[in-house]
Amino acid sequence: MSDIEQRVRHVLSKLQLKKGEREEVFAEIADHLELVVQELVATGVQQEDAVREAFAHLDRPKQLMKRIQGAKESGMDDRFRRLWLPGIIVGFLAYASQMIILRLVPWPSSVHVFGQYYSYTWEWIFAVVGLGAFGAWWSRQMGGSVRERIVVALAPAEIMAAAIAVMLPLDCVIEAWIDRSVPYAIRHPQVLVAGILWMLHCAVPAMLGAMPFLFGNTIKRTEAIS
């Protein structure tokens, strides 16, 4: 335990904190003050003076806790705006556009892979390229990191992967229990191959569209704790 964390615990020991959040609050404040000290020292302030100035933030501990809580809530809201919301929208639009395109294109293209035919439409591939670009751009505008932009762009493939991860084992268990036989998906691994091909079918076009928006500036978010 660092000296700063020990001093934080001593100063804030009288605060009314829930048992489950006490350690989290102490660690959060200590990390913040250590960062303040490092920044002050980097500007030429002496270590002792930097520590003294950093601990001036604890003159009003209740107000400090409110600001930390506000920062946490703001962080959750930001994460929703830059990751979850665009990811959900991109995933929904991808599969909605697929249903529409399949109704408009009576004869999709097909390719023979591992003993079975795999159907696709160029129209939907181009739609996924556009949605991948849109998702990465949206996340970048909201301040999303490169990783978050990739996650948003790959939302259609991630939805498919989640569906396979849940449905395939469940189907195998139900089939084995009802029919008392080796499940079809195990006897015919082409089923899993088809799922993997479908994920690649989503992921590759989406990444191609997202590439121009994976790098560049993000919105600068002001710190809620100063």
Secondary structure as the mmCIF struct_conf table of DSSP 4:
data_model
#
loop_
_struct_conf.conf_type_id
_struct_conf.id
_struct_conf.beg_label_comp_id
_struct_conf.beg_label_asym_id
_struct_conf.beg_label_seq_id
_struct_conf.end_label_comp_id
_struct_conf.end_label_asym_id
_struct_conf.end_label_seq_id
HELX_RH_AL_P HELX_RH_AL_P1 ASP A 3 VAL A 11
TURN_TY1_P TURN_TY1_P1 LEU A 12 LYS A 14
BEND BEND1 LEU A 15 LEU A 15
HELX_RH_AL_P HELX_RH_AL_P2 LYS A 19 ALA A 42
TURN_TY1_P TURN_TY1_P2 THR A 43 GLY A 44
HELX_RH_AL_P HELX_RH_AL_P3 GLN A 47 PHE A 55
HELX_RH_3T_P HELX_RH_3T_P1 ALA A 56 ASP A 59
BEND BEND2 ARG A 60 ARG A 60
HELX_RH_AL_P HELX_RH_AL_P4 PRO A 61 ARG A 79
HELX_RH_PI_P HELX_RH_PI_P1 PHE A 80 TRP A 84
HELX_RH_AL_P HELX_RH_AL_P5 LEU A 85 LEU A 104
BEND BEND3 PRO A 106 TRP A 107
STRN STRN1 SER A 109 VAL A 113
TURN_TY1_P TURN_TY1_P3 PHE A 114 GLY A 115
STRN STRN2 GLN A 116 TYR A 120
HELX_RH_AL_P HELX_RH_AL_P6 TRP A 122 GLN A 141
TURN_TY1_P TURN_TY1_P4 MET A 142 GLY A 143
HELX_RH_AL_P HELX_RH_AL_P7 VAL A 146 ALA A 153
TURN_TY1_P TURN_TY1_P5 LEU A 154 LEU A 154
HELX_RH_AL_P HELX_RH_AL_P8 ALA A 155 ASP A 179
BEND BEND4 SER A 181 SER A 181
HELX_RH_AL_P HELX_RH_AL_P9 TYR A 184 ARG A 187
TURN_TY1_P TURN_TY1_P6 PRO A 189 PRO A 189
HELX_RH_AL_P HELX_RH_AL_P10 GLN A 190 ALA A 210
HELX_RH_3T_P HELX_RH_3T_P2 MET A 211 PHE A 213
BEND BEND5 LEU A 214 GLY A 216
HELX_LH_PP_P HELX_LH_PP_P1 ILE A 219 GLU A 223
BEND BEND6 ALA A 224 ALA A 224
#
